[in-house]
Amino acid sequence: MSPEEEEERIKRAAQRAGYHLVKAASEVLAAIGAALEELRGPDEDEAGSSVEHIDIE
């Protein structure tokens, strides 16, 4: 395998790993957000406080 092919192979592997890391981090943040929504007290249900959902793809 030539050095260029090896470099391209490493680049693709890093891109795939990065994608999966971002996806996993998104899942962790969604879980934290769900837990915080569940734990939010009744005082925070006022009209001034809203929860913003961000979808990462």
PDB file of N, CA, C and O in Angstrom:
ATOM      1  N   MET A   1       0.855  -1.172   0.000  1.00  0.00           N
ATOM      2  CA  MET A   1       0.000   0.000   0.000  1.00  0.00           C
ATOM      3  C   MET A   1       0.905   1.241   0.000  1.00  0.00           C
ATOM      4  O   MET A   1       1.837   1.352   0.798  1.00  0.00           O
ATOM      5  N   SER A   2       0.609   2.149  -0.900  1.00  0.00           N
ATOM      6  CA  SER A   2       1.434   3.351  -1.007  1.00  0.00           C
ATOM      7  C   SER A   2       1.162   4.297   0.162  1.00  0.00           C
ATOM      8  O   SER A   2       0.125   4.199   0.819  1.00  0.00           O
ATOM      9  N   PRO A   3       2.089   5.202   0.415  1.00  0.00           N
ATOM     10  CA  PRO A   3       1.869   6.173   1.504  1.00  0.00           C
ATOM     11  C   PRO A   3       0.613   7.024   1.289  1.00  0.00           C
ATOM     12  O   PRO A   3      -0.064   7.382   2.253  1.00  0.00           O
ATOM     13  N   GLU A   4       0.301   7.347   0.034  1.00  0.00           N
ATOM     14  CA  GLU A   4      -0.900   8.140  -0.249  1.00  0.00           C
ATOM     15  C   GLU A   4      -2.172   7.355   0.077  1.00  0.00           C
ATOM     16  O   GLU A   4      -3.128   7.897   0.631  1.00  0.00           O
ATOM     17  N   GLU A   5      -2.163   6.070  -0.279  1.00  0.00           N
ATOM     18  CA  GLU A   5      -3.320   5.227   0.027  1.00  0.00           C
ATOM     19  C   GLU A   5      -3.486   5.057   1.536  1.00  0.00           C
ATOM     20  O   GLU A   5      -4.602   5.088   2.054  1.00  0.00           O
ATOM     21  N   GLU A   6      -2.386   4.881   2.218  1.00  0.00           N
ATOM     22  CA  GLU A   6      -2.429   4.731   3.672  1.00  0.00           C
ATOM     23  C   GLU A   6      -2.949   6.016   4.321  1.00  0.00           C
ATOM     24  O   GLU A   6      -3.742   5.968   5.262  1.00  0.00           O
ATOM     25  N   GLU A   7      -2.499   7.152   3.816  1.00  0.00           N
ATOM     26  CA  GLU A   7      -2.967   8.445   4.341  1.00  0.00           C
ATOM     27  C   GLU A   7      -4.468   8.619   4.113  1.00  0.00           C
ATOM     28  O   GLU A   7      -5.177   9.100   4.998  1.00  0.00           O
ATOM     29  N   GLU A   8      -4.950   8.235   2.944  1.00  0.00           N
ATOM     30  CA  GLU A   8      -6.384   8.339   2.639  1.00  0.00           C
ATOM     31  C   GLU A   8      -7.189   7.406   3.541  1.00  0.00           C
ATOM     32  O   GLU A   8      -8.269   7.764   4.009  1.00  0.00           O
ATOM     33  N   ARG A   9      -6.658   6.218   3.778  1.00  0.00           N
ATOM     34  CA  ARG A   9      -7.330   5.243   4.653  1.00  0.00           C
ATOM     35  C   ARG A   9      -7.435   5.789   6.075  1.00  0.00           C
ATOM     36  O   ARG A   9      -8.480   5.665   6.714  1.00  0.00           O
ATOM     37  N   ILE A  10      -6.355   6.393   6.569  1.00  0.00           N
ATOM     38  CA  ILE A  10      -6.357   6.979   7.919  1.00  0.00           C
ATOM     39  C   ILE A  10      -7.335   8.149   7.982  1.00  0.00           C
ATOM     40  O   ILE A  10      -8.047   8.316   8.972  1.00  0.00           O
ATOM     41  N   LYS A  11      -7.366   8.950   6.932  1.00  0.00           N
ATOM     42  CA  LYS A  11      -8.287  10.095   6.881  1.00  0.00           C
ATOM     43  C   LYS A  11      -9.738   9.630   6.967  1.00  0.00           C
ATOM     44  O   LYS A  11     -10.523  10.192   7.730  1.00  0.00           O
ATOM     45  N   ARG A  12     -10.102   8.605   6.188  1.00  0.00           N
ATOM     46  CA  ARG A  12     -11.479   8.078   6.217  1.00  0.00           C
ATOM     47  C   ARG A  12     -11.824   7.515   7.593  1.00  0.00           C
ATOM     48  O   ARG A  12     -12.927   7.726   8.097  1.00  0.00           O
ATOM     49  N   ALA A  13     -10.874   6.797   8.197  1.00  0.00           N
ATOM     50  CA  ALA A  13     -11.112   6.227   9.524  1.00  0.00           C
ATOM     51  C   ALA A  13     -11.323   7.330  10.555  1.00  0.00           C
ATOM     52  O   ALA A  13     -12.193   7.213  11.417  1.00  0.00           O
ATOM     53  N   ALA A  14     -10.535   8.396  10.472  1.00  0.00           N
ATOM     54  CA  ALA A  14     -10.674   9.510  11.408  1.00  0.00           C
ATOM     55  C   ALA A  14     -12.012  10.222  11.219  1.00  0.00           C
ATOM     56  O   ALA A  14     -12.645  10.625  12.195  1.00  0.00           O
ATOM     57  N   GLN A  15     -12.441  10.376   9.974  1.00  0.00           N
ATOM     58  CA  GLN A  15     -13.733  11.011   9.711  1.00  0.00           C
ATOM     59  C   GLN A  15     -14.877  10.171  10.281  1.00  0.00           C
ATOM     60  O   GLN A  15     -15.800  10.708  10.892  1.00  0.00           O
ATOM     61  N   ARG A  16     -14.814   8.869  10.083  1.00  0.00           N
ATOM     62  CA  ARG A  16     -15.864   7.990  10.629  1.00  0.00           C
ATOM     63  C   ARG A  16     -15.864   8.020  12.146  1.00  0.00           C
ATOM     64  O   ARG A  16     -16.925   8.067  12.769  1.00  0.00           O
ATOM     65  N   ALA A  17     -14.687   7.994  12.739  1.00  0.00           N
ATOM     66  CA  ALA A  17     -14.594   8.041  14.200  1.00  0.00           C
ATOM     67  C   ALA A  17     -15.142   9.363  14.716  1.00  0.00           C
ATOM     68  O   ALA A  17     -15.868   9.389  15.709  1.00  0.00           O
ATOM     69  N   GLY A  18     -14.802  10.453  14.052  1.00  0.00           N
ATOM     70  CA  GLY A  18     -15.307  11.768  14.454  1.00  0.00           C
ATOM     71  C   GLY A  18     -16.813  11.832  14.382  1.00  0.00           C
ATOM     72  O   GLY A  18     -17.454  12.376  15.281  1.00  0.00           O
ATOM     73  N   TYR A  19     -17.390  11.285  13.325  1.00  0.00           N
ATOM     74  CA  TYR A  19     -18.842  11.257  13.183  1.00  0.00           C
ATOM     75  C   TYR A  19     -19.480  10.524  14.353  1.00  0.00           C
ATOM     76  O   TYR A  19     -20.445  11.007  14.946  1.00  0.00           O
ATOM     77  N   HIS A  20     -18.943   9.368  14.679  1.00  0.00           N
ATOM     78  CA  HIS A  20     -19.532   8.573  15.757  1.00  0.00           C
ATOM     79  C   HIS A  20     -19.332   9.236  17.122  1.00  0.00           C
ATOM     80  O   HIS A  20     -20.189   9.117  17.998  1.00  0.00           O
ATOM     81  N   LEU A  21     -18.215   9.929  17.307  1.00  0.00           N
ATOM     82  CA  LEU A  21     -18.001  10.649  18.560  1.00  0.00           C
ATOM     83  C   LEU A  21     -18.996  11.795  18.715  1.00  0.00           C
ATOM     84  O   LEU A  21     -19.535  12.010  19.801  1.00  0.00           O
ATOM     85  N   VAL A  22     -19.240  12.530  17.633  1.00  0.00           N
ATOM     86  CA  VAL A  22     -20.200  13.634  17.689  1.00  0.00           C
ATOM     87  C   VAL A  22     -21.605  13.090  17.949  1.00  0.00           C
ATOM     88  O   VAL A  22     -22.366  13.666  18.727  1.00  0.00           O
ATOM     89  N   LYS A  23     -21.941  11.989  17.300  1.00  0.00           N
ATOM     90  CA  LYS A  23     -23.256  11.383  17.497  1.00  0.00           C
ATOM     91  C   LYS A  23     -23.427  10.910  18.949  1.00  0.00           C
ATOM     92  O   LYS A  23     -24.485  11.107  19.547  1.00  0.00           O
ATOM     93  N   ALA A  24     -22.391  10.289  19.507  1.00  0.00           N
ATOM     94  CA  ALA A  24     -22.453   9.820  20.897  1.00  0.00           C
ATOM     95  C   ALA A  24     -22.561  11.004  21.860  1.00  0.00           C
ATOM     96  O   ALA A  24     -23.318  10.950  22.829  1.00  0.00           O
ATOM     97  N   ALA A  25     -21.804  12.071  21.594  1.00  0.00           N
ATOM     98  CA  ALA A  25     -21.879  13.257  22.446  1.00  0.00           C
ATOM     99  C   ALA A  25     -23.280  13.860  22.386  1.00  0.00           C
ATOM    100  O   ALA A  25     -23.801  14.328  23.398  1.00  0.00           O
ATOM    101  N   SER A  26     -23.881  13.850  21.216  1.00  0.00           N
ATOM    102  CA  SER A  26     -25.240  14.358  21.062  1.00  0.00           C
ATOM    103  C   SER A  26     -26.225  13.542  21.898  1.00  0.00           C
ATOM    104  O   SER A  26     -27.118  14.102  22.534  1.00  0.00           O
ATOM    105  N   GLU A  27     -26.063  12.232  21.895  1.00  0.00           N
ATOM    106  CA  GLU A  27     -26.930  11.364  22.692  1.00  0.00           C
ATOM    107  C   GLU A  27     -26.754  11.634  24.183  1.00  0.00           C
ATOM    108  O   GLU A  27     -27.731  11.664  24.932  1.00  0.00           O
ATOM    109  N   VAL A  28     -25.505  11.832  24.613  1.00  0.00           N
ATOM    110  CA  VAL A  28     -25.242  12.123  26.021  1.00  0.00           C
ATOM    111  C   VAL A  28     -25.903  13.447  26.413  1.00  0.00           C
ATOM    112  O   VAL A  28     -26.539  13.539  27.463  1.00  0.00           O
ATOM    113  N   LEU A  29     -25.752  14.465  25.570  1.00  0.00           N
ATOM    114  CA  LEU A  29     -26.368  15.762  25.861  1.00  0.00           C
ATOM    115  C   LEU A  29     -27.895  15.667  25.873  1.00  0.00           C
ATOM    116  O   LEU A  29     -28.548  16.322  26.686  1.00  0.00           O
ATOM    117  N   ALA A  30     -28.461  14.867  24.989  1.00  0.00           N
ATOM    118  CA  ALA A  30     -29.913  14.678  24.988  1.00  0.00           C
ATOM    119  C   ALA A  30     -30.364  13.997  26.278  1.00  0.00           C
ATOM    120  O   ALA A  30     -31.405  14.350  26.833  1.00  0.00           O
ATOM    121  N   ALA A  31     -29.590  13.025  26.757  1.00  0.00           N
ATOM    122  CA  ALA A  31     -29.926  12.342  28.005  1.00  0.00           C
ATOM    123  C   ALA A  31     -29.837  13.300  29.186  1.00  0.00           C
ATOM    124  O   ALA A  31     -30.694  13.281  30.069  1.00  0.00           O
ATOM    125  N   ILE A  32     -28.814  14.127  29.203  1.00  0.00           N
ATOM    126  CA  ILE A  32     -28.673  15.116  30.277  1.00  0.00           C
ATOM    127  C   ILE A  32     -29.835  16.096  30.238  1.00  0.00           C
ATOM    128  O   ILE A  32     -30.399  16.443  31.276  1.00  0.00           O
ATOM    129  N   GLY A  33     -30.191  16.542  29.036  1.00  0.00           N
ATOM    130  CA  GLY A  33     -31.319  17.461  28.890  1.00  0.00           C
ATOM    131  C   GLY A  33     -32.618  16.840  29.380  1.00  0.00           C
ATOM    132  O   GLY A  33     -33.413  17.505  30.044  1.00  0.00           O
ATOM    133  N   ALA A  34     -32.841  15.576  29.060  1.00  0.00           N
ATOM    134  CA  ALA A  34     -34.053  14.895  29.511  1.00  0.00           C
ATOM    135  C   ALA A  34     -34.077  14.786  31.028  1.00  0.00           C
ATOM    136  O   ALA A  34     -35.120  14.974  31.654  1.00  0.00           O
ATOM    137  N   ALA A  35     -32.922  14.480  31.618  1.00  0.00           N
ATOM    138  CA  ALA A  35     -32.853  14.377  33.081  1.00  0.00           C
ATOM    139  C   ALA A  35     -33.120  15.736  33.723  1.00  0.00           C
ATOM    140  O   ALA A  35     -33.833  15.820  34.724  1.00  0.00           O
ATOM    141  N   LEU A  36     -32.557  16.792  33.158  1.00  0.00           N
ATOM    142  CA  LEU A  36     -32.778  18.126  33.715  1.00  0.00           C
ATOM    143  C   LEU A  36     -34.236  18.557  33.590  1.00  0.00           C
ATOM    144  O   LEU A  36     -34.782  19.186  34.497  1.00  0.00           O
ATOM    145  N   GLU A  37     -34.864  18.217  32.466  1.00  0.00           N
ATOM    146  CA  GLU A  37     -36.294  18.528  32.312  1.00  0.00           C
ATOM    147  C   GLU A  37     -37.118  17.794  33.365  1.00  0.00           C
ATOM    148  O   GLU A  37     -38.054  18.354  33.936  1.00  0.00           O
ATOM    149  N   GLU A  38     -36.761  16.544  33.614  1.00  0.00           N
ATOM    150  CA  GLU A  38     -37.485  15.734  34.593  1.00  0.00           C
ATOM    151  C   GLU A  38     -37.294  16.285  36.002  1.00  0.00           C
ATOM    152  O   GLU A  38     -38.223  16.265  36.810  1.00  0.00           O
ATOM    153  N   LEU A  39     -36.091  16.776  36.299  1.00  0.00           N
ATOM    154  CA  LEU A  39     -35.783  17.262  37.638  1.00  0.00           C
ATOM    155  C   LEU A  39     -36.188  18.713  37.862  1.00  0.00           C
ATOM    156  O   LEU A  39     -36.156  19.199  38.992  1.00  0.00           O
ATOM    157  N   ARG A  40     -36.566  19.400  36.800  1.00  0.00           N
ATOM    158  CA  ARG A  40     -36.916  20.809  36.919  1.00  0.00           C
ATOM    159  C   ARG A  40     -38.100  20.966  37.867  1.00  0.00           C
ATOM    160  O   ARG A  40     -39.092  20.244  37.766  1.00  0.00           O
ATOM    161  N   GLY A  41     -37.984  21.904  38.773  1.00  0.00           N
ATOM    162  CA  GLY A  41     -39.039  22.117  39.759  1.00  0.00           C
ATOM    163  C   GLY A  41     -40.225  22.876  39.181  1.00  0.00           C
ATOM    164  O   GLY A  41     -40.139  23.436  38.088  1.00  0.00           O
ATOM    165  N   PRO A  42     -41.340  22.892  39.922  1.00  0.00           N
ATOM    166  CA  PRO A  42     -42.548  23.565  39.436  1.00  0.00           C
ATOM    167  C   PRO A  42     -42.379  25.078  39.313  1.00  0.00           C
ATOM    168  O   PRO A  42     -43.123  25.715  38.568  1.00  0.00           O
ATOM    169  N   ASP A  43     -41.412  25.669  40.031  1.00  0.00           N
ATOM    170  CA  ASP A  43     -41.190  27.113  39.956  1.00  0.00           C
ATOM    171  C   ASP A  43     -40.658  27.538  38.598  1.00  0.00           C
ATOM    172  O   ASP A  43     -40.827  28.690  38.197  1.00  0.00           O
ATOM    173  N   GLU A  44     -40.031  26.639  37.903  1.00  0.00           N
ATOM    174  CA  GLU A  44     -39.432  26.968  36.609  1.00  0.00           C
ATOM    175  C   GLU A  44     -40.405  26.790  35.458  1.00  0.00           C
ATOM    176  O   GLU A  44     -40.011  26.952  34.303  1.00  0.00           O
ATOM    177  N   ASP A  45     -41.639  26.468  35.724  1.00  0.00           N
ATOM    178  CA  ASP A  45     -42.630  26.258  34.671  1.00  0.00           C
ATOM    179  C   ASP A  45     -43.271  27.565  34.204  1.00  0.00           C
ATOM    180  O   ASP A  45     -44.235  27.535  33.439  1.00  0.00           O
ATOM    181  N   GLU A  46     -42.763  28.683  34.641  1.00  0.00           N
ATOM    182  CA  GLU A  46     -43.324  29.968  34.273  1.00  0.00           C
ATOM    183  C   GLU A  46     -43.110  30.231  32.790  1.00  0.00           C
ATOM    184  O   GLU A  46     -42.284  29.583  32.148  1.00  0.00           O
ATOM    185  N   ALA A  47     -43.852  31.177  32.256  1.00  0.00           N
ATOM    186  CA  ALA A  47     -43.794  31.479  30.828  1.00  0.00           C
ATOM    187  C   ALA A  47     -42.409  31.948  30.393  1.00  0.00           C
ATOM    188  O   ALA A  47     -42.041  31.757  29.234  1.00  0.00           O
ATOM    189  N   GLY A  48     -41.636  32.551  31.281  1.00  0.00           N
ATOM    190  CA  GLY A  48     -40.326  33.073  30.931  1.00  0.00           C
ATOM    191  C   GLY A  48     -39.269  32.015  30.679  1.00  0.00           C
ATOM    192  O   GLY A  48     -38.280  32.285  29.998  1.00  0.00           O
ATOM    193  N   SER A  49     -39.455  30.832  31.208  1.00  0.00           N
ATOM    194  CA  SER A  49     -38.449  29.796  30.996  1.00  0.00           C
ATOM    195  C   SER A  49     -38.938  28.806  29.954  1.00  0.00           C
ATOM    196  O   SER A  49     -40.034  28.255  30.051  1.00  0.00           O
ATOM    197  N   SER A  50     -38.096  28.600  28.960  1.00  0.00           N
ATOM    198  CA  SER A  50     -38.444  27.639  27.925  1.00  0.00           C
ATOM    199  C   SER A  50     -37.247  26.738  27.668  1.00  0.00           C
ATOM    200  O   SER A  50     -36.103  27.117  27.918  1.00  0.00           O
ATOM    201  N   VAL A  51     -37.519  25.568  27.176  1.00  0.00           N
ATOM    202  CA  VAL A  51     -36.472  24.612  26.851  1.00  0.00           C
ATOM    203  C   VAL A  51     -36.300  24.620  25.345  1.00  0.00           C
ATOM    204  O   VAL A  51     -37.266  24.481  24.596  1.00  0.00           O
ATOM    205  N   GLU A  52     -35.078  24.782  24.917  1.00  0.00           N
ATOM    206  CA  GLU A  52     -34.793  24.787  23.485  1.00  0.00           C
ATOM    207  C   GLU A  52     -34.141  23.463  23.119  1.00  0.00           C
ATOM    208  O   GLU A  52     -33.145  23.065  23.722  1.00  0.00           O
ATOM    209  N   HIS A  53     -34.706  22.786  22.131  1.00  0.00           N
ATOM    210  CA  HIS A  53     -34.156  21.512  21.655  1.00  0.00           C
ATOM    211  C   HIS A  53     -33.343  21.768  20.413  1.00  0.00           C
ATOM    212  O   HIS A  53     -33.790  22.459  19.498  1.00  0.00           O
ATOM    213  N   ILE A  54     -32.131  21.203  20.378  1.00  0.00           N
ATOM    214  CA  ILE A  54     -31.254  21.357  19.241  1.00  0.00           C
ATOM    215  C   ILE A  54     -30.966  19.970  18.697  1.00  0.00           C
ATOM    216  O   ILE A  54     -30.472  19.105  19.420  1.00  0.00           O
ATOM    217  N   ASP A  55     -31.274  19.754  17.420  1.00  0.00           N
ATOM    218  CA  ASP A  55     -30.994  18.480  16.774  1.00  0.00           C
ATOM    219  C   ASP A  55     -29.678  18.583  16.025  1.00  0.00           C
ATOM    220  O   ASP A  55     -29.463  19.517  15.253  1.00  0.00           O
ATOM    221  N   ILE A  56     -28.799  17.617  16.257  1.00  0.00           N
ATOM    222  CA  ILE A  56     -27.506  17.576  15.585  1.00  0.00           C
ATOM    223  C   ILE A  56     -27.504  16.376  14.658  1.00  0.00           C
ATOM    224  O   ILE A  56     -27.768  15.250  15.081  1.00  0.00           O
ATOM    225  N   GLU A  57     -27.210  16.618  13.412  1.00  0.00           N
ATOM    226  CA  GLU A  57     -27.159  15.531  12.444  1.00  0.00           C
ATOM    227  C   GLU A  57     -25.834  15.501  11.753  1.00  0.00           C
ATOM    228  O   GLU A  57     -25.604  14.647  10.897  1.00  0.00           O
TER     229      GLU A  57
END
